[in-house]
Amino acid sequence: MEWKRELQKAAREGNVVMGSRKVMSGLRGGGGKFVVLARDGAHYERLHHYARLAGVEIHEVERGHDLGATVRKPFRVSAVLVVK
């Protein structure tokens, strides 16, 4: 899972956008490197659709808690966009 390592590095460096609303805005504004979506997250289908339209690589995890742990946050995260 190379994308997990890259996601963790980008989170440490501050090159990520977290949260469904901010990710949606980022995807509308030109996208990023890749997006990670939690299947149980808010607006999952809409974010998936915007990511496909933007041509951004999509990765999925089962739960928002798992995604939050991956980016070292003590809360659930529904979506993360890596911008650089």
Buried (B, 14 or more C-beta within 10 A) or exposed (E): EEBEEBBBEBBEEEBBBBBBEBBBEBBEEEBBBBBBBBBBBEBBEEBBEBBEEBEBEEBEBEEBBBBBBBBEBEEBBBBBBBBE
